[in-house]
Amino acid sequence: MIAGIGKEITVAGRVYRVGKFDALTQFDIALKLVPVLGGAVTPALAAGQAGIESLDVGGVIEGILREIPKLPPGAGREILLMLLSGTQRAEDGGQGWTPLTVNGLLRFQDMSLPAMLEIARQALEVNLGDFFAAARSVWSGASLSPAAPSNG
């Protein structure tokens, strides 16, 4: 479910609104990406030649897109459609906005594969970028546990 507009982008001469999903939908997308996270995080860490605290979130997102083709047949398509489902394209002449997908299909047949992947990358960044940034803190030693109650 869309919680709001994440940002407007221009890809291949067209303007798009990338939607920000609610937390549960972001969680669903993150779970679907679990099989590719190891292959996405490891190169991002190696490129930084440092610990997890210097993990490049953009590098992780790029790595995820490189790893998606390694998923079982249909899984990559499902992830792409989830990401694209929150995006709208500006109508010619400023006549409003149209969702990119309808009933699990792309609405616009003039969209190229590179354009589709760039939009998906932007949607991934808008929706999971802060998750990866927060995970970097957790993985580097911070804790998500609540503070212990005091006896004072």
C-alpha positions as CSV (number, residue, x, y, z in Angstrom):
1,M,0.0,0.0,0.0
2,I,1.3,3.5,-0.9
3,A,1.9,5.7,2.1
4,G,2.9,8.8,0.1
5,I,5.1,10.1,-2.7
6,G,8.8,9.4,-2.3
7,K,10.1,11.5,-5.1
8,E,9.7,12.6,-8.7
9,I,12.3,11.4,-11.2
10,T,12.9,11.7,-14.9
11,V,13.9,8.6,-16.8
12,A,14.3,8.3,-20.6
13,G,12.6,11.7,-21.0
14,R,9.5,10.8,-19.0
15,V,8.5,12.0,-15.5
16,Y,7.6,9.5,-12.8
17,R,6.4,9.7,-9.2
18,V,8.0,6.9,-7.1
19,G,5.7,6.0,-4.3
20,K,6.7,5.4,-0.7
21,F,5.2,2.2,0.5
22,D,3.9,1.6,4.0
23,A,6.2,-0.3,6.4
24,L,4.5,-3.7,6.0
25,T,4.9,-3.5,2.2
26,Q,8.5,-2.5,2.6
27,F,8.9,-5.5,4.9
28,D,7.4,-7.8,2.2
29,I,9.8,-6.5,-0.4
30,A,12.8,-6.9,2.0
31,L,11.8,-10.5,2.7
32,K,11.7,-11.3,-1.0
33,L,15.2,-9.8,-1.3
34,V,16.7,-12.0,1.5
35,P,18.2,-14.6,-1.0
36,V,20.2,-11.9,-2.8
37,L,21.3,-9.7,0.1
38,G,24.6,-11.7,0.8
39,G,25.7,-11.3,-2.8
40,A,24.7,-7.6,-2.7
41,V,26.3,-6.6,0.6
42,T,29.6,-8.5,0.2
43,P,30.8,-6.5,-2.9
44,A,29.7,-3.2,-1.4
45,L,31.8,-4.0,1.7
46,A,34.8,-5.0,-0.4
47,A,34.6,-1.8,-2.4
48,G,34.7,0.3,0.7
49,Q,37.7,-1.8,2.1
50,A,36.3,-1.0,5.6
51,G,33.8,-2.4,8.1
52,I,30.0,-2.5,7.9
53,E,29.8,1.0,9.4
54,S,31.1,2.4,6.0
55,L,28.7,0.3,3.9
56,D,27.6,2.2,0.8
57,V,23.8,2.0,0.7
58,G,23.8,2.9,-3.0
59,G,26.2,0.0,-3.6
60,V,23.9,-2.4,-1.8
61,I,21.0,-1.3,-4.0
62,E,23.1,-1.7,-7.2
63,G,24.2,-5.1,-5.9
64,I,20.6,-6.2,-5.3
65,L,19.7,-5.4,-8.9
66,R,22.7,-7.4,-10.1
67,E,21.7,-10.4,-8.0
68,I,18.0,-10.5,-8.8
69,P,18.5,-12.5,-12.0
70,K,20.0,-15.3,-9.9
71,L,16.6,-15.8,-8.2
72,P,14.3,-18.7,-9.3
73,P,12.2,-18.0,-12.4
74,G,9.4,-15.5,-11.7
75,A,10.8,-14.2,-8.4
76,G,12.7,-11.4,-10.1
77,R,9.7,-10.4,-12.1
78,E,7.6,-10.4,-8.9
79,I,10.0,-8.1,-7.1
80,L,10.2,-5.7,-10.0
81,L,6.4,-5.6,-10.3
82,M,6.2,-4.9,-6.5
83,L,8.6,-2.0,-6.8
84,L,7.0,-0.6,-9.9
85,S,3.5,-0.9,-8.5
86,G,3.9,2.2,-6.5
87,T,5.1,4.4,-9.4
88,Q,3.1,6.6,-11.6
89,R,3.9,8.2,-15.0
90,A,3.0,11.7,-15.9
91,E,0.5,11.9,-18.8
92,D,1.4,13.8,-21.9
93,G,0.3,17.4,-21.7
94,G,0.1,17.5,-17.9
95,Q,-3.2,15.6,-17.8
96,G,-2.5,13.7,-14.6
97,W,-0.7,10.6,-13.5
98,T,-1.2,6.9,-14.5
99,P,0.1,3.9,-12.5
100,L,2.8,1.9,-14.2
101,T,1.2,-1.4,-13.5
102,V,-2.3,-2.8,-13.6
103,N,-3.3,-6.3,-12.6
104,G,0.4,-7.3,-12.4
105,L,1.3,-6.1,-15.9
106,L,3.1,-3.0,-17.2
107,R,0.7,-0.5,-18.6
108,F,3.2,1.2,-20.9
109,Q,4.6,-0.9,-23.7
110,D,6.9,1.9,-24.8
111,M,9.1,1.5,-21.7
112,S,12.5,0.1,-22.3
113,L,14.2,-2.5,-20.1
114,P,16.9,0.0,-19.0
115,A,14.2,2.6,-18.1
116,M,12.2,0.0,-16.1
117,L,15.3,-1.1,-14.2
118,E,16.2,2.5,-13.4
119,I,12.7,3.1,-12.1
120,A,12.9,0.0,-10.0
121,R,16.3,1.1,-8.6
122,Q,14.9,4.4,-7.6
123,A,11.9,2.7,-6.0
124,L,14.2,0.4,-4.1
125,E,16.2,3.4,-2.9
126,V,13.1,5.3,-1.8
127,N,11.6,2.4,0.0
128,L,14.5,0.4,1.5
129,G,17.4,2.9,1.5
130,D,16.7,3.9,5.1
131,F,16.3,0.3,6.1
132,F,19.8,-0.5,4.8
133,A,21.2,2.6,6.5
134,A,19.6,1.5,9.8
135,A,20.8,-2.1,9.3
136,R,24.4,-0.7,8.9
137,S,24.1,0.7,12.4
138,V,22.8,-2.6,13.8
139,W,25.4,-4.7,12.1
140,S,28.2,-2.5,13.3
141,G,27.4,-3.1,16.9
142,A,24.4,-0.9,17.8
143,S,21.4,-2.7,19.4
144,L,17.7,-2.7,18.7
145,S,17.0,-3.9,22.2
146,P,15.2,-1.5,24.5
147,A,17.2,0.0,27.3
148,A,17.1,-2.0,30.5
149,P,14.7,-0.7,33.1
150,S,16.3,1.2,35.9
151,N,15.7,0.5,39.6
152,G,15.9,4.1,40.6
